[in-house]
Amino acid sequence: MRRGEAGVNPLAALGRGLRGLRWYVRALAGETRWDDYLAHCAEHGHQPVSRREFEQCRADARASSPQSRCC
C-alpha cells in the first residue's frame, strides 16, 4: 500500500476515521450507556439485568420525568 505525503497509510487513516464515526454514532444513540452499566456492574460485583430490562428502565425513567420538549 502506498503511503501518503505525510507517510500515513491511507487504509489505516480510513480505519481510524470509521472507528471514530462508530464511537460518535453509538454515543449519540445512547449505546455507550449499556457499556458503562456493564462496567459499573463488573466493578461493584453486581449481576447486570438483561439488555431488555435495562432499556425498559431507561424508557420508564424518560417517561416519568419528561424534560422540556418542543412537542
PASEBA-1860 file (N, C-alpha, C; in nm, 3 decimals):
! residues 71
1> MRRGEAGV> 0.085/-0.118/0.000/0.000/0.000/0.000/0.088/0.123/0.000 ~ 0.057/0.215/-0.082/0.135/0.339/-0.090/0.107/0.427/0.030 ~ 0.206/0.498/0.066/0.193/0.592/0.177/0.158/0.729/0.121 ~ 0.085/0.807/0.199/0.050/0.943/0.159/0.170/1.034/0.172 ~ 0.149/1.160/0.148/0.258/1.256/0.153/0.321/1.264/0.291 ~ 0.242/1.248/0.395/0.295/1.259/0.531/0.343/1.124/0.583 ~ 0.346/1.021/0.498/0.391/0.889/0.540/0.284/0.810/0.614 ~ 0.158/0.848/0.598/0.047/0.782/0.666/-0.018/0.683/0.570
9> NPLAALGR> -0.043/0.564/0.618/-0.112/0.463/0.539/-0.258/0.506/0.524 ~ -0.308/0.524/0.402/-0.446/0.570/0.383/-0.550/0.475/0.441 ~ -0.526/0.344/0.433/-0.622/0.250/0.490/-0.626/0.258/0.642 ~ -0.511/0.279/0.703/-0.508/0.294/0.848/-0.581/0.421/0.890 ~ -0.563/0.528/0.814/-0.632/0.653/0.844/-0.783/0.636/0.826 ~ -0.824/0.565/0.722/-0.966/0.539/0.700/-1.023/0.457/0.815 ~ -0.950/0.356/0.859/-0.995/0.273/0.971/-1.014/0.355/1.097 ~ -0.918/0.443/1.126/-0.931/0.529/1.244/-1.053/0.619/1.232
17> GLRGLRWY> -1.074/0.673/1.114/-1.190/0.760/1.092/-1.321/0.686/1.111 ~ -1.329/0.564/1.059/-1.451/0.485/1.073/-1.475/0.444/1.218 ~ -1.368/0.411/1.291/-1.385/0.379/1.433/-1.435/0.501/1.510 ~ -1.382/0.617/1.476/-1.428/0.740/1.541/-1.574/0.769/1.510 ~ -1.613/0.747/1.385/-1.752/0.768/1.347/-1.844/0.670/1.420 ~ -1.801/0.545/1.430/-1.880/0.444/1.502/-1.898/0.484/1.647 ~ -1.790/0.529/1.712/-1.799/0.574/1.851/-1.898/0.689/1.864 ~ -1.889/0.785/1.774/-1.975/0.903/1.779/-2.123/0.865/1.764
25> VRALAGET> -2.154/0.780/1.667/-2.292/0.739/1.644/-2.344/0.659/1.764 ~ -2.263/0.571/1.820/-2.304/0.494/1.938/-2.330/0.587/2.056 ~ -2.247/0.689/2.073/-2.266/0.783/2.184/-2.396/0.862/2.166 ~ -2.424/0.906/2.044/-2.548/0.979/2.018/-2.671/0.893/2.042 ~ -2.663/0.766/2.008/-2.776/0.676/2.022/-2.792/0.623/2.164 ~ -2.698/0.651/2.252/-2.708/0.604/2.389/-2.652/0.464/2.410 ~ -2.590/0.408/2.309/-2.535/0.273/2.319/-2.424/0.263/2.424 ~ -2.351/0.370/2.444/-2.240/0.365/2.539/-2.290/0.353/2.683
33> RWDDYLAH> -2.416/0.388/2.707/-2.471/0.375/2.843/-2.478/0.229/2.886 ~ -2.510/0.141/2.792/-2.512/-0.003/2.822/-2.370/-0.050/2.859 ~ -2.271/-0.007/2.782/-2.133/-0.044/2.812/-2.090/0.009/2.948 ~ -2.128/0.133/2.978/-2.095/0.193/3.108/-2.163/0.117/3.221 ~ -2.288/0.075/3.200/-2.361/-0.001/3.301/-2.293/-0.136/3.327 ~ -2.254/-0.205/3.222/-2.186/-0.333/3.240/-2.054/-0.317/3.313 ~ -1.980/-0.212/3.281/-1.853/-0.185/3.351/-1.879/-0.155/3.498 ~ -1.984/-0.079/3.527/-2.019/-0.047/3.665/-2.054/-0.173/3.743
41> CAEHGHQP> -2.135/-0.260/3.683/-2.173/-0.385/3.749/-2.051/-0.472/3.777 ~ -1.962/-0.482/3.681/-1.841/-0.563/3.699/-1.753/-0.506/3.809 ~ -1.743/-0.374/3.814/-1.658/-0.309/3.914/-1.712/-0.329/4.055 ~ -1.845/-0.329/4.069/-1.906/-0.338/4.202/-1.958/-0.478/4.235 ~ -1.936/-0.573/4.145/-1.976/-0.711/4.172/-2.126/-0.735/4.165 ~ -2.198/-0.652/4.091/-2.343/-0.669/4.076/-2.372/-0.757/3.956 ~ -2.483/-0.827/3.963/-2.530/-0.905/3.848/-2.611/-0.812/3.759 ~ -2.570/-0.789/3.635/-2.644/-0.696/3.549/-2.778/-0.755/3.505
49> VSRREFEQ> -2.875/-0.667/3.484/-3.003/-0.710/3.429/-2.985/-0.732/3.279 ~ -3.086/-0.788/3.216/-3.077/-0.812/3.072/-3.080/-0.678/2.997 ~ -3.038/-0.682/2.874/-3.038/-0.561/2.792/-3.180/-0.507/2.779 ~ -3.275/-0.597/2.763/-3.415/-0.556/2.750/-3.463/-0.484/2.876 ~ -3.432/-0.540/2.993/-3.471/-0.476/3.119/-3.402/-0.340/3.135 ~ -3.277/-0.333/3.097/-3.202/-0.207/3.105/-3.269/-0.100/3.019 ~ -3.301/-0.134/2.896/-3.364/-0.037/2.806/-3.503/0.001/2.853 ~ -3.577/-0.095/2.911/-3.710/-0.065/2.963/-3.701/0.031/3.081
57> CRADARAS> -3.603/0.012/3.166/-3.582/0.102/3.280/-3.548/0.242/3.230 ~ -3.464/0.253/3.130/-3.430/0.385/3.073/-3.553/0.452/3.013 ~ -3.637/0.373/2.942/-3.758/0.429/2.881/-3.856/0.475/2.989 ~ -3.870/0.396/3.095/-3.958/0.434/3.206/-3.910/0.561/3.273 ~ -3.780/0.574/3.291/-3.725/0.694/3.354/-3.749/0.817/3.267 ~ -3.735/0.803/3.137/-3.761/0.916/3.047/-3.909/0.954/3.050 ~ -3.997/0.856/3.058/-4.141/0.884/3.057/-4.187/0.946/3.189 ~ -4.125/0.906/3.300/-4.169/0.956/3.430/-4.117/1.095/3.461
65> SPQSRCC> -4.011/1.137/3.396/-3.958/1.271/3.421/-3.930/1.341/3.289 ~ -4.036/1.380/3.219/-4.014/1.445/3.089/-3.947/1.581/3.105 ~ -3.856/1.607/3.018/-3.789/1.737/3.016/-3.861/1.823/2.913 ~ -3.830/1.949/2.913/-3.897/2.038/2.818/-3.868/1.993/2.676 ~ -3.972/1.983/2.600/-3.960/1.941/2.460/-4.044/2.033/2.374 ~ -4.019/2.031/2.249/-4.094/2.119/2.159/-4.233/2.066/2.130 ~ -4.255/1.934/2.146/-4.384/1.875/2.111/-4.447/1.802/2.227
END
